[in-house]
Amino acid sequence: MKVSDLVEKLGLKVISGEKGLNRVVDGAYVSDLLSDVMGNARENQVWITLQVHQNVMAIASLKDLAAVILVKGLTANENTIQHSNEEQIPILSTTLSTFDMAGKLYELLHAEK
């Protein structure tokens, strides 16, 4: 499944990083603790978080994540958006809670298997 499929099927808003919408998604990681994501997230996963600052993209790039999903209608700050566009890692947004977004993403990714 590609990031663009997630956008379409989950009704996500694309904030930035549109050039990365063809990235392949292999799973997801949910955490708001940056060191936890840095130590445990895997390449091609989607990161669900409420963190919006530039360090989010530094970690997403370091871990080669497929995309970042911001919950509760949050949007990234300008530096984060700029970094997302440079790295071609999409930042997506949903009005759903972390719990609801994780559940919907889990169902979608596991329905494909």
C-alpha positions in Angstrom: 0.0 0.0 0.0 1.2 3.5 -0.7 0.8 6.7 1.3 -1.6 8.0 -1.3 -3.8 5.0 -0.7 -3.9 5.9 3.0 -4.9 9.5 2.2 -7.7 8.3 0.0 -9.1 5.5 2.2 -8.7 7.3 5.6 -9.7 10.8 4.4 -6.4 12.3 5.5 -5.3 15.9 4.7 -1.9 16.3 3.0 -0.1 19.1 4.7 3.3 18.8 2.9 5.7 16.4 1.3 3.4 15.6 -1.7 6.3 14.2 -3.7 6.5 11.3 -1.2 2.9 10.1 -1.6 4.1 7.1 -3.7 6.2 5.8 -0.7 5.3 2.3 0.3 3.8 1.7 3.7 4.8 -1.4 5.6 3.2 -0.7 9.0 2.9 2.0 11.6 4.4 3.2 14.8 2.5 5.2 17.5 4.4 7.4 20.0 4.9 11.0 21.1 8.3 10.3 22.6 10.9 11.1 20.0 13.6 8.8 21.5 11.1 5.9 21.5 10.5 6.5 17.8 14.2 6.8 17.1 14.9 3.6 18.8 12.0 1.5 17.6 10.3 2.7 14.5 11.2 0.9 11.3 11.8 2.0 7.7 8.6 2.5 5.6 6.3 2.8 8.7 3.9 5.6 9.2 4.4 7.5 12.4 1.2 8.6 14.3 1.9 11.5 16.7 0.8 14.8 18.1 4.3 16.3 17.9 4.5 19.1 15.3 8.0 20.6 15.6 10.9 20.2 13.3 12.6 17.4 15.2 9.7 15.2 14.0 11.0 15.4 10.5 14.6 14.9 11.6 13.6 11.5 13.1 11.3 10.6 10.2 14.2 11.2 7.8 16.7 9.3 10.0 14.4 6.3 10.2 13.3 6.6 6.5 9.6 6.6 7.5 6.9 6.6 4.9 4.9 9.4 6.4 3.9 11.2 9.6 0.2 11.4 10.6 -0.7 14.3 13.0 -3.8 13.6 15.1 -6.5 15.9 16.5 -6.5 18.3 13.6 -3.0 19.5 14.4 -0.8 21.0 11.8 3.0 21.2 11.6 4.9 24.5 12.0 6.6 26.1 9.0 10.1 24.7 9.6 8.6 21.2 9.9 6.6 21.7 6.6 9.7 22.9 4.8 11.8 19.9 6.0 9.0 17.6 5.0 9.0 19.0 1.5 12.8 18.7 1.3 12.9 15.1 2.5 9.8 14.2 0.5 8.2 12.6 3.5 4.5 13.5 3.7 2.9 15.0 6.7 -0.7 14.1 6.9 -3.4 15.3 9.3 -6.6 13.9 10.7 -9.2 15.1 13.2 -9.3 11.7 14.8 -7.7 10.9 18.2 -4.5 8.8 18.2 -6.5 5.7 19.4 -9.0 6.0 16.6 -6.4 6.7 13.9 -4.3 3.8 15.0 -7.3 1.5 14.9 -8.4 2.5 11.4 -4.9 2.3 10.1 -4.4 -1.2 11.7 -7.7 -2.4 10.1 -6.7 -1.0 6.7 -3.2 -2.4 6.7 -4.3 -5.9 7.9 -7.2 -6.1 5.5 -4.7 -6.0 2.7 -2.8 -9.1 4.0 
